[in-house]
């Protein structure tokens, strides 16, 4: 392969370094590790590890690219080291967004060492830092992300992730990093393009304990779509490998849910359930963790669901709010039952979340009827016309609690059509057709709460 860089020499590892001692022993002086060392970040002598995964408090640790940015901008790391060794060896394991951006910062260090420090580059490093600290589950305006060229810059990585990386793909890793660097240069020169967000993750399971299991379908932008839809705790199926094993991530979107969505306990339990419990398959930080990217997990997502519901359910029971606090919370926010296929839920969920709704999502009439039977606090049902096991009319029937209170059913359409009158005659309280907006939904929720709170008329 032709020479890709001038100031750094990318060296793709087939296995990560396990300790600082191994990294120092196996690499020359003035070497840099980018997310390839399973040990704490920092520097020891003339070796540096830019990372934010192992042995750290995630929310208090900068991304690898931000660490590199400060080391170059404030510490003049590359200016000093290139006097001793050129090119500087940079060890990598993969080519994710953080690694690509960190490599760019190291290679094009002179841009940062100038007084102005490249404001456009500073913006993208800062944005990447927020996303990486939160494991990609950071609430963003998706349109802004597209218009600011962020998705276009990292499109080569997205393509690599969709198609997969296997052991021995050092050329693929190096080429992906080079392509992202070329796009960063184009951005700084005013020649950036646009890449729309097309990710459509599937919600495989919506837990009553306020986490979801989702299939990312290999697209790293799926987490941004999920975050914009209001999801905070996530078990993510990244991909199924050709050998039948799986790659997963676990993300806790809020640092303040540590007593409920306990990632250390989850990865310990997942590890114990593996077919090779003595191999280190699961690991990570207090906010983001996952299965080993080389070995992969043997566990189907339904097994993760079983384990997670037990652990997170125990945490909920252990730390549950007193009844008076629950009642006060319910009085302030509408409770919505969202009944439709997972692929359809992402269309309306962001607007419900923007209106402050507590959302219980299901994908079948049977699940919806069960939740309505045990939860009299549901204020509104937002339903598809049909689901695999029946029509919305089953939910209209279930929305009467002992003849005392009714739960209005809003039927969500894919488009307005001539059948609207029939739906209203079948019991729908209201209809909702795209384009959806929060103002329209807020008005519907207000009316639904008023109706639900009123006794049913005497027969």
N, C-alpha and C positions, 0 to 999 in steps of 0.2 A: 504493500500500500504506500502511496506517495506520502511525503511528509505533510502532516496535517497542521502542525503548530510549530512555532519558532521558539517560544520561551518555556514551554512545558513539554514533557514527553509522557503521553498517556500510556500507562501500563495496566492492562485489564487483568485482574486476578480471577482465577477459576474458583478459589476459595477465599473467604474473608480471613483476615488476621484475627486470631482469637484473643491476643493480649498485646499490650504495649511492648512487652519484652520480645515477642515474636516479630512484631513490626520493626523494631530497632535492629534486631539480629539479622533479619532477612533483607533489609533495604540499605542503600548507601546513605551517607550523611546528606542533609538538605533534601529530604524526601517529604512528600505531603500525601496524606491519606484523605480521600473524599468518601465518606460513608462506607468504608471498607474494613474498618477496625471495630470489633465488638468490645470496645472498652471506652472509657470516659474521654471526652474531647479535651483539647489543650495542646501544649507543646512540651517536649522534653528534649533539651539540648537543641540539636539541629534536625529534629523530627516534629512534624505537626499533624494533628488529627482534627479535621473539621467534620464534626458530626453532632447529632442531637438526639440520639436514640438510646444508647446504653448508659446506665448509671447516672441519669440526669433527671431533674425536675423539668418536664417538657415545657410547661408554660413559662419557665424562667430561663430557657435556653434558646439562643438564636439558632436559626437554620444554618446549615453548612455554608451556604452562599453568603449570608450576612456575616458569619464569622470570617470568611475569606475577605469580604469587602472591607471590614474594619482592619484586618491584618494588613491589607495592601494600602488602604487609604490613610490610615493613621500610623500603622507600624512600618510601612515601606518594606514589607516582607520580601517581595520579589526583587525590588531594587537591591536589597542587601544580599540575598542569596544568589542572584545571578552573577554577582562578582566572584562567587566561590564555585558555582557549578552551573553550566548551561548546556542543554536545557535542564530544568528542575524536574526530577521524576515525580509524577502525580499518579498515585494508585487509585483505581476505581473498581467497582464491582458491577455497577449498572449505569444507566444513562437517564435517570429520572430528572425532573425539572430542576431540583436543587443541585444535583451534581453538574448538570449542563451549565447552569448559571455560575456556579463556583469556578468551573474550568474557564469560562469566559473571563471572569474577574481576574484570575491568575494570569492568563495569557495576555490580556489587554490591560495590564496593570497601569500602563502609562496614562491611559485615559482618566484613571481615578486619582493619580498622583498630581494631576494639574489642579489648579486652584478651584475651578468650577465643579470638578468632580462628576460631570455628565449627569445632569438632572434626570433625564429619561431613564438612564440605567439605575439611578438611585430609586426611582419610583418602582421599577419592576423588581428590584431586589427587596424593597420593603413590602411589596404586595406578596411576593413569594414567601417572605418570612412569615407573614400572618397565616398563609395557607398551610405551610409546612409545620408550624408549631401546632396547629389544630388538626394535623393529619389529613388536610384537604377538606375537612368538614367545617368550613368557615362561611358564614352567611354573606353572600355578595350579590350585587346587582349583575345578573348575567349579561345584560345588554352592555353595561359599562365595560365588562371584562372583554367582550368581543370588540367593542369600539376602540378600546385602548390597546388593541393588538396583542394582548397577553396570550390569548388562545392561539393566534397565528404563530407567534414566536415559538411556542412549544409544540406545534403540530407534529414535527418529526418524532418527538418522544411519544405522543399519543398513538401515532401509527405503529411505532415499535412495540408498544404495550399491547395493542390490539392483535398484532401478529405473533407476539410472544418472543421470548428470548430463552435460549437453552444454553447449557454449558458448552463452552468453546466458541461462543459468538463474540469474540473479542473485536472482530472487524465491524460487526453490527453496532456494538457499543461505541466504538471510536467514531464511526461514521455518523451516528445519531448526535453525538456531542458536537461534531464539526458542523452539521446541518443547523443545529440550534444556534451555534455561535454565528454562523452566516446570517441567520435571521435577526439576531440581536444587532449585528453590524448594520443590516438594512434598516432596522428600526431607528437606530441612532443617526442614520443618514437620511431619514425622512422617506424611506421607500418601503414601509411595512404594508402588508396586506391584511385581509380580514379572514378569519376562520370561524364560522358559526358554530354554536354549541348544539350538537345533534344527539348527545347522549340521552338514552332513554332506559335508565335502570329499572329492573323489575323488583318490586317488593315481594319477597318470597314469604315473609312472615311478619306480622305486626303484633308484637307481644303486648299483653295487657300491662306489662311492667315497663312500658315506655322505652322500648328499644325496637329496632327493626333489623331484620336480616334481608339484605338486598343483593341482587346479582348485578354487578357493575358492567358485565359483558365486555370486560377488558378495557373499558374507556375510563381514563383517570378523571375526566370531567364529570363522571357520574356523581361523584361526591359533592361537587358544587351544585348540581341539580338537586340532590337530596337535601343539602343544607338550605338552599333557597326555598325548599318546600317545608321547612320547619323541623326536619329531623335533627336530633341532637346526639343520640346514642345509637351506634351502628355496628353490626357485624356484617362485613362485606365479603361476598364471594367474588374474588378478582377474576379467577379463571379455573377451568377444569383442564388438567394437563392430559396429553396423549396417553400417559401411562395410568390414567384413572385417578390420580391424586389431585388435591385441590390447593389453591393458594387463597388465604384469607387475610383480612385486616380487621382489627377491632379498634373503634374510635369512640372516645368519650368527648363529646363536643363541648361540655362545660367542665371547668376545673372544679366546680362546686358540687358535682354529683358523685364524688369519690366514695361516699358512704352507701350509694345505691348501685351504680354501675361500676363495680370494683374490677378493673382490668387485671390487676395482679392475681386475684382469686380465679378469674375466668381462665387466664392462660395456664395457671397451675392445674386446673381441672381438665382443660383440653389436653394438656400435655400427658396427664395420667391416663387419658382414654385412648391415646394413640396406639397404633400397632407396634411402634418402636419407642416405648416410653423412656428408654435410656438415651436415645438420640435427642439432641436439643432441637426440637421442632418449633416450639412456641417461645416467643420472647418479645421484649420491647420496653417502652417506658410507661409511666403512670397514665398517660393520655392516649397513647397510640401503640398498638402492638400487632402481632400477626404471626403467621406460620412462616417457616423457613422458605426463602425464595428458591433454594436449590432442591431441597428434599421434598417439600410440600407436605400437606396433611393427608392422612388416610380417612378423615372423618367427613361423612356427608353432612350437609347443612342441617338436616333434621336431627342429627345427633348433637350438633352444637346448640340447636334450639332446646333440646331436652335438658342439657346441662345448664345452659344459661338461664332458662326459666326457673330452674331449681335454685340457683345461686342468687339471681337478682330478685326472685320472689321472696326468698328468705330475708334479703336486705330490706325489701319494702315492708315486710311484716315487722322487722326489728326496729325500723326507724319511721313507722307510719305516723302521719299527722293526727292529732287529737280530733275527735268528731266536730268540735266547734270550729276548728280552723278549716276543716274540709268544707263545712257548710258555708263559711264565709267566702272561701275561694269559689265555690260553685255559684254563689250569688253574684259574683263580680264578672264571671266569664261564662259564655254560653258553652254547653256541651253538645257536640255534634257527632252523630254517627255517620261516617262516610262509607257508603256501601257501593262499591264498584270494583272492577278489575284493577290490580295494582298499576298497570300501565296507564289507566285512566285517572287514577288518583292524583298523579303529579300535575295534572292540568288545573285542578281546583284547590288542592291543598295549600299552596302558597297564599292564596287569597283568604282562606279560612284562618290560617295562622296570623295573617296581617290584621285580621279583625279580632284577634285575641281569643279564638275558640280553642277549647280543649277537644282534641280530635281522637275519636276511636275509629279506626279504619278496619273494615272487613271486606272480603271479596266474594261472599256468598250470602244468599237469603237466610240460610240456616244459621250461620254465624251471627248475622244481624238480629234474627229473632231471639237467639239465646241471650245476646247482650241486652236487648230491650226487656227481656223477661226478668233480668236480675238487676237492671239499672234504671230506676224510675227517674233519674235526673237528666236523662237525655232531652234536650230542648228542641232538636231538629234532626231530621234525617235528610241527608243529601245523597240521592240514589241514582244509579244508572237506570235506564228503562228496563233492561233485563240483565241478569247474571246467569251463570251456567246452570243454576238450579231453580230458576224461576223469575217472576216478574216483580216489579216494585210494589204491585198490589198486595203481595204477601207482607210487605213491611207496613203498608197502610193499615192492614188488619192488626198487625202486632203492635202498632203505635197507640193502642188504647189500653190504659192501665186500670183495669177493673171498672171501666165505664166512667172513671172520674176525670181523668185528664187525657188529652190527645197529644200526640207528637206529630206536628206537621211534616209532611214528606215533600221535599223539593226534588223534582226530577231534573237531572242534568242531561242535556242533549248534546250530541255532537254537532248538530246544526238545527236551526228552526225549520220545521216542515209542516205540512198540512195536517199532520196527525195530532197537533197540540190540543185541540178541543177534546179528542177522545181520551187523552191522558188526564185532563182535568176532570172529565166525567167519571174516570176510573178511580178517582180519589186523591190525585196529586193536589197538594195545596197550592203549589206554584211551579213554574218551569224556569229553567235557567239554560240559556244558550250562549255560546261564545260570540264575541269576545267577552270573557269574564272580567269583572273588575271589583275591587274591594268595596267601593261605595254601594254598588248594587247588592252585594252579599251582606254587607253590614245592615242594610235596611231590611232584608229578608230575615236575618237573624233576630233583629229587634222584634219584628212581628211574630216570629215563631216563639220567642220566649214569652211574649204576652199571651199567646194562645195556649201554650203549654201550662202556664200558671193559672189559667182560668178553668173553673169546673165545667164539665161537659153539660150541655143543655139537658133538661129533664125530658124523658121519653114521652 
